[in-house]
Amino acid sequence: MKLLLGIVLLLFAAQLSESACFFQAHNTNAAGEPQESDVCIDRTDGSVHGVGETWNAANCQRCTCRNLGYGCCDRAFTPLMYPEDCVAVLDRDACVYRVHLKDDPSIECHSPGSIGK
């Protein structure tokens, strides 16, 4: 029970410092309690990771495997402010947002603020 409380507190602290985080628990038993496991299966791509392993998921998130499940947080800073005639688009290869004119992607827009890790 102390371990579960520790994981919840750790994830809560991570959510305060990251733009978006989540915890994916392993399967639960009949009583609804999470079952421990020595591996995590990333549900976005099916990759298998051992307890304590950290990896960069295909969806621009950084994940860590724990015995009760795995937690992931966004790696990209999300732009907060930019002109109305601009749009922010996530470059999934570089895991960064590119802010450019809606009508001309070759022209970048200034974005003075962003949130993220």
N, C-alpha and C positions, 0 to 999 in steps of 0.2 A: 504494500500500500504506500509506503514511503517512497518507493521508486516511482510509482505512478504520479504521486504528488510532485516529486522532483522534476519529472518530465513535463508535467503541465506548467509548472512555474518557469522552467527553461523556455518552453515554447511561448509563454506569455511575454517573457522578456525579449525574445526574438521578434515577436510581432510589434513591439514598441519601437524597434530599431530598423525594421524592414518594411518595405512598402506593402508586401502581401506574403503571408506565410500560411501554411496549413500543416496538419498532422494527419497522416493516414495510418490508422491502427490496423494491426493484423486481424485475422478473423477472431470472433468472440466465441466463448463457450456457451453452454445452455443457460448459464446465469447472467449472460451479457457482459462478462468480464473479458478483457483482451487476453488472447493466448500469446505466450512468449514464443519467439522463433529466433534462430541463429542467422536467418537471411531475410532480406526485404526484396520484394519484386516491384519494380517501378511500373506502375499501371499505365504510364504513357507509352512505354516502348517494350515492356516485358523483360528488361535487363535485371539481373540478379546481383545483389550486393550483400556483403557480410556485415554483421553488427560492428559498428564503429567506423565503417567506410563512409566517405563523403564523395559525392559525384556531381558533375554538371549534367543535369537532365536535358533532354532534347528541346524542351519548351522554355529554355532560358531561366531555369531555376537551379539553385544549389540545394542538394538534398543530403541528409545524413540518416543512416540506418541505426535504429535502436532495437532492443529486444522486444519491445511492444509495438513497433511500427516504424515509420519513417516520417521525417519532417522536411519540408521544402520551403524556400523563400525565393522570391524574384531576385534575379541578378541585375536587372536593368533599372536604371533611374527613370522614373516616369515624369515627363515634363509637366509642369503645373501651369505655367503661363506662357502663352505665345499669341501672336495676332490672330484675329478671327479668320483671315484669309489663308491661314496656314493649317497644316495637319501634322500630327505626330504618328509615325509609322515605326513599328518595331522591326529592326533588322535582325532576324533570327540567327543569321550566321555570326554576327558580331555581338549579339545580345545588347544592343544599344538602340535607343530611339533616335530616329532622324526626323527633324522638324523642317518641313519645306512648304513652299507655296502649294496650295491645293491644285492650281491650274498648271504649275510648272515645277515638277519634282527636282529639276536641276538647280533651283534657287533655294538656298537654305534660309530659314527664318531664325531670328534670335529668340532664345528661350532662357530667360534669366533665372528661373527656379525649377527645381525638380525634387522629387522624393525618392528614396530608395535606400539600399544598403550602404 
